[in-house]
Amino acid sequence: MGLVSENKISTFIFCFLFAGIVTVLISFTSSNSNDLTNGGFENGDFRWNKWWGLELDRTNKHSGETSCKIPAKTQEWRGASQIIECPKSAKKIVISGWIKTKEIFPIGKPWNNAQIGVRFMKTSDEEDMENYVGKQYPPVVGEAKATSNWKEYKRKYSIPKGCNFIEINLMCGTATGTAWFDDIYVEIK
């Protein structure tokens, strides 16, 4: 083999390796990782506070193998929540998720339905009603009632000053019926 042929092969190999490295670096820097843990419920109820009535469902799911099922109760709010630490530099948050409902009919107030909600907090104590910064109940990410197939909801929020923790809620108000939640995604910017 001549010197020219060896240089062409070396140049080709260098360009091929360089392109591969650049592709990997771009994929790492542009990937949108979920700031919420286990938003698809593939690890069961891991990291979700389930004292509000979270059940796992392997039959009705948007994707993967499992979703969160919340049967409504006529006398109480039910659901699940997860608290995320908010980085000091964060200014915005985008929350999205999928809801499916079966015969969700509010009892009393019109907002008693299936919802994905958010609250901004000073500490991780979700029981302390004085703990919230900004609006105590910001507009919900999305809500559904009656019977509906899987639908994606998405909302962007400005993070209020003094926020150290963010609570994501999957809720079913005082109502009848059942709601499913899946593929909950949070991006803090």
C-alpha positions in Angstrom: 0.0 0.0 0.0 1.2 3.4 -0.8 1.6 6.4 1.5 -1.4 8.2 -0.1 -3.7 5.2 0.5 -2.6 5.0 4.1 -3.3 8.7 4.6 -6.8 8.3 3.1 -7.5 5.4 5.4 -6.2 7.2 8.5 -8.2 10.3 7.6 -11.4 8.2 7.1 -10.9 6.5 10.4 -10.3 9.8 12.2 -13.4 11.4 10.6 -15.5 8.4 11.4 -14.4 8.3 15.1 -14.8 12.1 15.4 -18.3 12.0 14.0 -19.2 9.2 16.4 -17.9 11.1 19.4 -19.7 14.3 18.4 -23.0 12.4 17.9 -22.7 10.8 21.4 -21.9 14.2 23.0 -24.8 15.9 21.3 -27.2 13.1 22.4 -26.0 13.5 26.0 -26.4 17.3 26.1 -29.7 17.5 24.3 -31.4 14.6 26.0 -34.4 15.7 28.2 -34.1 13.6 31.3 -37.1 13.5 33.6 -36.6 15.4 36.8 -39.4 13.3 38.3 -38.5 9.8 39.5 -40.6 6.9 38.1 -43.1 9.0 36.2 -44.2 5.9 34.2 -44.7 3.7 37.3 -42.4 1.0 35.8 -40.8 0.7 39.3 -44.1 0.3 41.1 -44.9 3.1 43.5 -41.2 3.9 44.2 -40.9 7.6 45.3 -44.6 8.2 45.2 -46.5 9.1 48.4 -49.4 6.7 48.0 -51.3 7.4 51.2 -53.9 9.1 49.0 -54.9 5.9 47.3 -52.5 5.1 44.5 -53.0 1.6 43.0 -50.9 0.1 40.2 -52.6 -1.1 37.0 -51.0 -3.4 34.5 -54.1 -3.5 32.2 -54.8 0.2 31.5 -51.6 2.0 30.7 -50.5 4.6 28.2 -47.1 3.1 27.7 -44.8 0.6 29.3 -46.2 -2.1 31.7 -47.8 -0.1 34.5 -49.9 3.0 35.2 -51.2 4.7 38.4 -54.9 4.0 39.0 -56.9 6.1 41.5 -60.4 5.1 42.3 -62.5 8.1 43.3 -64.3 8.3 46.6 -67.4 10.4 47.2 -66.2 11.7 50.6 -62.5 12.4 50.1 -59.8 13.5 47.7 -57.5 10.6 46.7 -54.3 10.5 44.8 -50.5 10.3 45.0 -47.8 12.9 45.2 -44.0 13.2 44.8 -41.8 16.0 46.0 -38.8 17.2 44.0 -36.0 19.4 45.3 -35.9 22.6 43.2 -32.4 23.8 42.1 -31.7 27.4 43.3 -31.0 28.5 39.7 -34.4 27.2 38.4 -36.8 29.7 36.8 -39.3 27.5 34.9 -40.8 24.1 35.1 -42.7 22.1 32.4 -45.0 19.3 33.6 -46.8 16.9 31.4 -48.6 13.7 31.8 -51.4 11.4 30.4 -54.8 10.9 32.0 -57.6 8.4 31.2 -60.9 8.4 33.0 -63.9 6.1 33.5 -67.2 7.7 34.8 -65.5 10.5 36.7 -68.4 12.7 37.8 -67.7 15.5 40.4 -69.7 15.7 43.5 -70.1 19.2 44.8 -67.6 21.6 43.3 -66.9 21.4 39.5 -63.1 21.0 40.1 -63.7 17.6 41.8 -62.3 15.5 38.9 -59.1 13.8 37.8 -56.2 16.3 37.8 -52.4 16.6 37.5 -51.4 19.4 39.9 -48.4 21.3 41.2 -47.5 23.2 44.3 -44.4 25.2 45.1 -43.0 24.9 48.7 -40.4 26.3 51.0 -39.8 23.0 52.7 -40.7 19.4 51.9 -43.5 19.4 54.5 -46.6 19.0 52.3 -48.9 18.9 55.4 -48.0 22.5 56.4 -50.4 24.8 54.6 -48.2 27.9 55.4 -45.3 26.2 53.5 -46.4 27.2 50.0 -44.9 30.0 48.0 -46.8 31.8 45.2 -50.4 30.7 44.7 -51.3 27.9 47.1 -53.2 26.2 44.3 -51.7 27.1 40.9 -53.8 26.2 37.8 -53.7 22.5 37.2 -51.5 20.9 34.5 -54.6 19.1 33.2 -58.0 17.7 34.3 -60.5 15.2 33.0 -63.9 14.0 33.8 -66.6 11.6 32.5 -65.1 8.9 30.4 -62.1 9.7 28.2 -59.4 7.9 26.5 -55.7 8.7 27.2 -55.0 12.4 26.6 -51.8 14.3 27.2 -51.8 17.5 29.3 -48.8 19.9 29.5 -48.2 23.2 31.2 -45.3 25.5 31.8 -45.0 27.5 35.1 -42.7 30.2 36.4 -41.1 29.0 39.7 -41.9 31.6 42.4 -39.1 33.0 44.5 -38.5 31.2 47.8 -39.4 27.8 46.2 -37.1 25.0 47.4 -39.3 22.0 46.7 -42.0 21.2 44.1 -44.9 18.8 44.8 -46.4 17.0 41.8 -49.9 15.7 42.5 -52.1 13.1 40.7 -55.5 13.6 42.2 -59.1 12.5 42.0 -61.5 14.9 43.8 -64.7 13.9 45.7 -66.3 12.1 42.7 -67.4 8.8 41.4 -65.4 6.7 38.9 -61.7 5.9 38.2 -58.8 7.8 36.8 -55.5 6.5 35.4 -52.2 8.5 35.2 -49.1 7.6 33.2 -45.9 9.0 31.7 -45.7 12.0 34.1 -42.8 14.1 33.0 -41.1 17.1 34.7 -38.4 19.3 33.3 -37.0 22.0 35.6 -35.1 24.8 33.7 
